[in-house]
């Protein structure tokens, strides 16, 4: 149960990208087509990352480092 609170940095990065796109859409910087296309690609990437998660993935500290 303790490991469920860990979120890999790749998922955080993708979710942050979604928030940025939502902001840009609210500001009418991007159109609906581009927004929908990009959001769908990001959601698919999140699902792929979630499917990779197992005990080895959770215990590998490198999956939680943010790259700058």
Backbone as JSON, one array per atom type, in Angstrom:
{
  "sequence": "XXXXXXXXXXXXXXXXXXXXXXXXXXXXXXXXXXXXXXXXXXXXXXXXXXXXXXXXXXXXXXXXXXXX",
  "N": [[0.82, -1.19, 0.0], [2.04, 1.17, 0.6], [3.6, 1.89, -1.63], [1.82, 2.87, -3.51], [1.5, 5.6, -3.38], [3.57, 6.73, -4.73], [4.51, 8.47, -7.62], [5.62, 8.22, -10.84], [8.06, 10.35, -12.4], [7.79, 10.81, -15.14], [5.06, 10.56, -15.64], [4.11, 12.71, -14.16], [5.29, 14.78, -15.61], [3.91, 14.53, -18.07], [1.27, 15.01, -17.25], [1.53, 17.64, -16.42], [2.03, 18.84, -18.86], [-0.48, 18.53, -20.02], [-1.99, 20.24, -18.4], [-0.82, 22.68, -19.15], [-1.62, 22.79, -21.84], [-4.38, 22.99, -21.45], [-4.51, 25.53, -20.32], [-3.52, 27.09, -22.47], [-5.56, 26.63, -24.31], [-7.73, 27.84, -23.05], [-6.92, 30.46, -23.23], [-7.2, 30.88, -25.88], [-5.04, 30.37, -27.55], [-4.34, 28.08, -28.87], [-6.09, 26.03, -31.25], [-9.18, 24.07, -31.2], [-8.87, 21.62, -32.56], [-6.07, 21.09, -32.6], [-5.65, 21.04, -29.86], [-7.26, 18.81, -29.04], [-6.03, 16.72, -30.51], [-3.4, 16.73, -29.43], [-3.89, 16.33, -26.69], [-5.03, 13.77, -26.72], [-2.81, 12.25, -27.6], [-1.07, 12.65, -25.43], [-2.56, 11.5, -23.34], [-2.58, 8.85, -24.17], [0.16, 8.3, -23.91], [0.41, 8.51, -21.14], [-1.12, 6.32, -20.33], [0.48, 4.26, -21.34], [2.78, 4.59, -19.78], [1.69, 4.07, -17.24], [1.06, 1.4, -17.57], [3.54, 0.23, -17.5], [4.24, 0.14, -14.89], [5.33, -1.74, -12.23], [6.51, -3.81, -9.49], [9.34, -3.7, -9.69], [9.7, -1.41, -11.23], [8.57, 0.53, -9.57], [10.33, 0.47, -7.4], [12.68, 1.45, -8.47], [14.66, 4.13, -8.23], [15.39, 5.96, -10.17], [13.21, 6.44, -11.78], [11.85, 8.46, -10.64], [13.09, 10.85, -10.76], [13.26, 14.17, -11.76], [13.97, 15.52, -14.85], [15.93, 18.21, -15.84]],
  "CA": [[0.0, 0.0, 0.0], [2.92, 2.32, 0.69], [4.12, 2.23, -2.95], [0.8, 3.47, -4.35], [1.58, 7.06, -3.34], [4.65, 7.17, -5.59], [4.12, 8.76, -8.99], [6.83, 8.42, -11.66], [8.23, 11.71, -12.9], [7.31, 10.89, -16.52], [3.61, 10.8, -15.57], [3.96, 14.1, -13.69], [5.63, 15.63, -16.75], [2.82, 14.46, -19.05], [0.1, 15.69, -16.68], [1.84, 19.07, -16.46], [1.82, 19.25, -20.25], [-1.93, 18.63, -20.22], [-2.42, 21.49, -17.75], [-0.37, 23.78, -19.99], [-2.51, 22.83, -23.0], [-5.67, 23.52, -21.0], [-4.32, 26.97, -20.17], [-3.42, 27.67, -23.8], [-6.87, 26.57, -24.94], [-8.55, 28.87, -22.4], [-6.44, 31.75, -23.73], [-7.4, 30.84, -27.33], [-3.75, 30.34, -28.21], [-4.4, 26.93, -29.79], [-7.47, 25.72, -31.64], [-9.73, 22.84, -30.64], [-8.31, 20.45, -33.24], [-4.72, 20.85, -32.09], [-5.81, 20.68, -28.45], [-7.75, 17.44, -28.95], [-4.99, 15.83, -31.02], [-2.29, 16.66, -28.48], [-4.37, 15.73, -25.44], [-5.16, 12.32, -26.95], [-1.46, 11.68, -27.62], [-0.55, 12.66, -24.05], [-3.3, 10.51, -22.55], [-2.06, 7.53, -24.56], [1.48, 8.14, -23.29], [0.2, 8.27, -19.72], [-1.56, 4.93, -20.2], [1.65, 3.41, -21.57], [3.62, 4.7, -18.58], [1.01, 3.37, -16.14], [1.13, -0.04, -17.81], [4.9, -0.21, -17.19], [4.46, 0.15, -13.44], [5.31, -2.97, -11.46], [7.33, -3.64, -8.3], [10.7, -3.27, -10.05], [9.6, -0.03, -11.69], [8.29, 1.35, -8.39], [11.5, 0.52, -6.53], [13.81, 2.08, -9.16], [14.65, 5.56, -7.88], [15.59, 6.77, -11.38], [11.92, 6.75, -12.37], [11.24, 9.57, -9.9], [13.93, 12.03, -10.9], [12.84, 15.11, -12.78], [15.08, 15.98, -15.7], [15.86, 19.65, -16.11]],
  "C": [[0.86, 1.26, 0.0], [3.39, 2.8, -0.69], [3.09, 2.94, -3.83], [0.88, 5.0, -4.38], [2.7, 7.6, -4.21], [4.13, 7.36, -7.01], [5.39, 9.0, -9.79], [6.87, 9.83, -12.26], [7.73, 11.86, -14.34], [5.81, 11.17, -16.54], [3.35, 12.23, -15.11], [4.25, 15.06, -14.83], [4.5, 15.67, -17.77], [1.58, 15.18, -18.53], [0.31, 17.21, -16.64], [1.65, 19.62, -17.86], [0.34, 19.4, -20.56], [-2.45, 19.92, -19.59], [-2.02, 22.71, -18.57], [-1.27, 23.91, -21.22], [-3.89, 23.37, -22.63], [-5.61, 25.03, -20.85], [-4.29, 27.66, -21.53], [-4.76, 27.67, -24.52], [-7.79, 27.64, -24.35], [-8.18, 30.26, -22.92], [-6.59, 31.87, -25.25], [-6.1, 30.93, -28.11], [-3.68, 29.19, -29.21], [-5.86, 26.63, -30.09], [-7.89, 24.36, -31.08], [-9.12, 21.59, -31.27], [-6.93, 20.09, -32.72], [-4.78, 20.41, -30.63], [-6.21, 19.21, -28.32], [-6.7, 16.43, -29.4], [-3.88, 15.63, -29.99], [-2.7, 16.02, -27.17], [-4.5, 14.22, -25.6], [-3.8, 11.63, -26.97], [-0.88, 11.6, -26.21], [-1.26, 11.64, -23.18], [-2.85, 9.1, -22.9], [-0.69, 7.27, -23.95], [1.37, 7.86, -21.8], [-0.23, 6.83, -19.49], [-0.4, 3.96, -20.4], [2.55, 3.42, -20.34], [2.99, 3.95, -17.41], [1.09, 1.86, -16.33], [2.52, -0.61, -17.51], [5.12, -0.41, -15.69], [4.28, -1.26, -12.87], [6.25, -2.78, -10.27], [8.76, -3.17, -8.63], [10.71, -1.81, -10.47], [9.42, 0.9, -10.5], [9.53, 1.52, -7.52], [12.73, 1.14, -7.18], [13.73, 3.59, -8.97], [14.81, 6.45, -9.11], [14.28, 7.15, -12.05], [11.24, 7.93, -11.67], [12.07, 10.84, -9.95], [13.4, 12.89, -12.02], [14.06, 15.58, -13.56], [14.88, 17.44, -16.01], [16.85, 20.01, -17.17]]
}
